[in-house]
């Protein structure tokens, strides 16, 4: 996570437009209500967290990215890894992880944790150029019932 801590100052300049484009696409497939609790795993600076109209939470292991997120909005952000999500079983109505899965130290453990804390709505995406692509695809298919896979410019997005 040192990489993301180091680039935290310029993170949004590098990734904002790309991430917001993905969220706009995802919103066509994912409807949330104001009472829903949403967790963003690998939330970074909160770009992919803040645009939902519900009770929002975000986790990320990069403290410097979280500092930027906390300055912008009143979302509950915690420093945590995907492999050890600090919430109770089935706490969230919706769990998203946008362009983060390829960065998990242990993809299988991270996906199992996402499934554990979520109920039945998940959006999972990762870089399609990732060296872990085959493994990630297989693990998502192992642990989740996929409704649709969207091939975006840089990501594969799994609607679960």
N, C-alpha and C positions, 0 to 999 in steps of 0.2 A: 504494500500500500504506500510505500515511500514515493512511488511515481505520482500517485494522485495527490498526495500531500504537497509534493513539489510543484505540481502544475495547477494547484488550486486557484491561484490568482487569475490565471488565464483560461480556466476550465470552460467557462461559459462562452468566451470568445471562440474557443475551439469547437464546442459541441452544441451550443444552444439551438441554432436553427435546425440542425439534424434531429435532435431529440424532440423538439416541439413538433416537427413534421411527423415523427412516429406516433406521438400522442394523438395528434389530429386523426391519423389513420385508425388508431386503436379505438378512439371514441365512437367510430362507426360500428364497432363490434361489442363494446362494453358499455352497458348502461349502469349507472350507480344512482342510488337514492341518497338524499341528505342524511338519512339515518345510518347508512352503511359505514362500516369502519374499513378503511383501505390501508394496507401496508405496502410501501415501496421499498423493495430489497435492493440495495445498491443505489440509494437515492441521490448520492452525490450532493450537489448544491440545491437540490429540491426542484429542479426544472420539471421533472416528470411526476412530482408529487403535488405541487401547488395548484395544478390546473383542474383538479377534480373537485366536484361539489359534494363533499361528504366529510366525515371525520377522518383526518389524514395523519398517518404516522410514517416515518422513514427511518431506515437503518443504513449505516454505512461504516466500514472500518476506518475510513480516512477522516480523521478529526478536522483537518483544515478545510475539507469540503463541507463538513457539517457546520463549522463556524460560519461559513458564508450562507448556508441554508438558514440558519437560525436568525441571521440578521434581517432576512427578507420577509419572513412570515411566521405566523403563530401555529406552526405544525409541531407535533411531538416528534423530535428527532433523537435517536439514541445511537451511540457508538457501539456497533456490534457487527459481527460477521454473519453471513448467510448460514454458516454451519452451526451457529449457536444463537438462534433468534430468541430474545428475552421476553417472550410473551407466552400466554397459556395456549393450550390446544384449542383449535377452532375459534380463536378470538376474532379473526378478521373475516368479513363478508367477501372481501376482494383482496387478492395479493398480486402485485405486479412486480416484475423485475425486467427492466428495459435496458438492454445492452450491458448486462452485468455478469451474466452466468459464466461467460468465458473467463472471468477474473476470479471466480470462486477457487479457493485452495483445494477443496474437495467437492466437486460438482454433485456427486451422488448425495452426500450428506446435506449439502445446501438445498437441493431439490426436496429431499425428505423433510427438512425443516419447514420449507415453504408449504408443503402439503400439510404438515402437522398443524401449523398456525392458521391455515385458511379453511374456509368452509367449502365453497363449490365454484367460485369464480377466480380464475387465474389468467394472467397474461404473462407469458415468458418469452423473452427475446434474447438473442445473442448474435454476435458478429458471424456472418456466414463464411467469412474467410478464416475463422478461428481454426487452429490446429486441432482443437477439441471437438469440432463440429459433429463428427460421427458419434462420438461418445455422448455428447450432450443430447443429440437427437434421440439416441437409443434410450437414454435415461428418462427423458421427458415422456417418451412413449411408454416406458415401463411403469411410471408412477402416476400418470395423468391420462384422462380420457380426452383426447384432442377433438375439438369441433372443427377447427380449421387451421391451416398453416398459411401464412401470408409471406410471400417473398418480397421484402422491401429492398430498396437500393443497397443497403449495407447489412441488413439484419434478416433473420428468419424470425417471424413472430408467431407464436403458438397461442391460439385462443382455446382455452381449456374450460 
